[in-house]
């Protein structure tokens, strides 16, 4: 899954969704906007849901 995303997108997702870091903190660390971090998390989560759709009934 990780290979389907830009490194910054995956890193923003990992830090916010998996590590629970604050969006603003991640944005500052990655030199992204807060909106870009939120969008990155959303895109990865959407893709994960699509992939899992057939696995979960």
Long-range contacts (C-beta under 8 A, 24 or more apart in sequence): 1-44, 1-47, 1-48, 1-51, 4-47, 5-40, 5-43, 5-44, 5-47, 8-32, 8-40, 9-40, 9-43, 9-44, 10-40, 10-44, 12-36, 12-37, 12-40, 12-41, 13-40, 13-41, 13-43, 13-44, 13-45, 16-41, 17-41, 17-44, 17-45
